[in-house]
């Protein structure tokens, strides 16, 4: 598979990030990066010769094996993690991430969790993945610790108060709550912040 040629047909430009060494393809505001499940303890970036790219090594990608969505985006078929799998994975690996990425992940987790709690199907899926053998007892212990240390109420029902807390977190301005938030428009406001890194 010639990934560069395939993405070039869709007007993506390739560049190799000299700081991280990752291969990244960009098109406007969209970017494509690659992950591999090869052991991160050996090195962070792996060269995948057959594909002609360098991918970031990330642990516990096995969580996505059965927990994904097939979506079509601008003429491309893309497989992405299910929202529940994304949250479980980000929680398990959080301690292994650098501070800035860890912080960004926690914000994504809190925002996406609000949406999951409003979908009975996704909320049930979150519990199924959490209880799975793939996550295991050790994984659940890591998840519980991260949730406890960061005030993440993983299985509590949705509340407007939780959404207000998230809005305050992403705006960094308590005064904006009074200016912009009401029970009638809170979903509209949050729709401007659905920028989760996957």
C-alpha positions in Angstrom: 0.0 0.0 0.0 1.4 3.4 -1.0 -0.1 5.6 1.6 1.6 8.8 0.4 0.2 8.3 -3.2 -3.3 7.4 -1.9 -3.5 10.5 0.3 -1.9 12.7 -2.4 -4.9 11.8 -4.6 -7.1 13.4 -2.0 -4.9 16.5 -1.8 -3.1 15.7 1.5 0.4 17.0 1.8 3.0 14.9 3.6 5.6 16.1 6.0 7.9 14.4 8.4 7.9 16.3 11.7 11.5 16.7 12.6 10.8 17.2 16.3 8.6 14.1 16.8 9.8 12.2 13.7 6.2 11.2 13.0 4.8 11.2 9.5 1.9 13.5 9.2 -0.4 14.2 6.2 -2.4 17.5 6.2 -5.1 19.0 4.2 -6.5 22.3 5.4 -7.5 21.8 9.1 -7.4 18.0 8.8 -4.4 15.9 9.6 -3.7 12.2 9.5 -1.2 10.5 11.8 -0.4 6.8 12.4 -0.3 4.7 15.5 1.3 1.3 16.1 0.9 -1.1 19.0 4.6 -2.0 19.0 6.1 -1.9 22.5 6.4 1.8 23.5 9.0 0.9 26.2 11.5 0.3 23.4 11.0 3.6 21.5 8.2 6.2 20.8 8.4 6.2 17.0 8.6 3.3 14.6 9.5 3.3 10.9 7.0 1.0 9.0 9.0 0.3 5.9 6.2 -1.4 3.9 4.1 1.7 4.2 6.9 4.2 4.0 5.8 6.1 7.2 6.8 6.6 10.8 4.2 5.9 13.3 3.8 6.7 17.0 3.9 3.7 19.3 0.9 3.6 21.7 0.1 1.0 24.2 -3.3 -0.8 24.6 -4.5 -0.4 21.1 -6.1 -3.8 21.5 -9.0 -2.0 23.1 -10.0 -0.8 19.6 -9.9 -4.3 18.0 -13.7 -4.8 18.4 -14.7 -1.3 19.4 -14.7 0.9 16.4 -17.0 2.7 13.9 -16.7 2.6 10.2 -17.5 6.1 8.8 -17.3 7.8 5.5 -15.6 11.2 5.5 -15.3 13.2 2.3 -15.2 10.1 0.1 -12.9 8.1 2.3 -13.8 5.1 4.4 -12.3 5.5 7.8 -12.3 3.2 10.9 -12.3 5.2 14.2 -12.6 4.1 17.8 -16.0 4.1 19.3 -16.6 7.0 21.7 -16.6 4.5 24.7 -13.4 2.8 23.6 -11.7 6.2 23.0 -12.5 7.2 26.6 -11.4 3.9 28.1 -8.1 3.9 26.1 -7.3 7.5 27.0 -7.9 6.8 30.7 -5.7 3.7 30.8 -2.7 5.4 29.0 -3.1 8.7 30.8 -0.2 8.2 33.2 2.1 7.3 30.4 1.5 10.5 28.4 3.5 13.7 28.7 1.9 16.3 30.9 0.5 18.5 28.0 -1.0 15.5 26.2 -2.3 14.1 29.4 -4.1 17.3 30.3 -5.5 17.6 26.7 -6.7 14.0 26.9 -8.5 14.6 30.2 -10.4 17.6 28.7 -11.4 15.4 25.7 -12.5 12.6 28.1 -14.7 14.9 30.2 -16.3 16.5 27.1 -17.0 13.3 25.3 -18.2 11.6 28.4 -21.0 14.2 28.6 -22.2 13.1 25.2 -21.9 9.4 26.0 -24.0 9.8 29.1 -26.8 11.2 27.0 -26.8 8.1 24.7 -28.1 4.9 26.4 -26.3 2.8 23.8 -22.9 4.5 24.2 -23.2 4.6 28.0 -23.9 0.8 28.1 -21.0 0.2 25.7 -18.7 2.2 28.1 -19.6 -0.2 30.9 -19.1 -3.3 28.7 -15.7 -2.2 27.6 -14.7 -1.2 31.1 -15.7 -4.7 32.4 -14.1 -6.6 29.5 -11.2 -9.0 29.8 -9.3 -6.8 27.3 -9.2 -4.0 29.9 -8.7 -6.4 32.8 -8.4 -5.8 36.5 -5.1 -3.9 36.2 -6.7 -1.6 33.5 -9.7 -1.0 35.7 -7.5 0.0 38.6 -5.7 2.5 36.4 -8.9 3.9 35.2 -10.3 4.2 38.7 -7.2 6.0 39.9 -7.2 8.5 37.0 -11.0 9.2 37.5 -10.6 9.7 41.2 -7.6 12.0 40.9 -9.3 14.1 38.2 -12.9 14.2 39.4 -14.2 12.2 36.5 -17.5 10.5 37.3 -17.4 7.7 34.8 -20.6 5.9 35.6 -22.7 8.6 37.3 -25.8 9.7 35.3 -25.6 12.9 33.2 -26.2 16.2 35.0 -26.4 19.8 33.8 -24.0 20.7 36.6 -21.3 18.4 35.1 -21.8 20.1 31.8 -21.4 23.6 33.5 -18.2 22.4 35.1 -16.9 21.3 31.7 -17.8 24.6 30.1 -15.9 26.4 32.8 -12.9 24.1 32.3 -12.7 24.8 28.6 -13.3 28.5 28.7 -11.2 29.1 31.8 -13.6 31.9 32.7 -16.2 31.5 35.4 -18.0 34.7 34.3 -18.8 33.2 30.9 -21.0 30.7 32.6 -23.5 33.4 33.6 -23.3 35.1 30.3 -23.7 32.1 28.0 -25.1 29.1 29.8 -28.7 28.2 30.4 -30.5 24.8 30.5 -32.1 25.7 27.2 -29.0 26.3 25.2 -26.3 24.2 26.9 -26.1 21.6 24.1 -25.7 24.3 21.5 -22.8 25.9 23.3 -21.0 22.6 23.7 -21.3 21.9 20.1 -18.7 24.5 19.5 -16.2 22.5 21.6 -16.6 19.0 20.1 -12.9 19.0 18.9 -11.7 15.7 20.3 -8.3 14.3 19.2 -8.6 10.8 18.0 
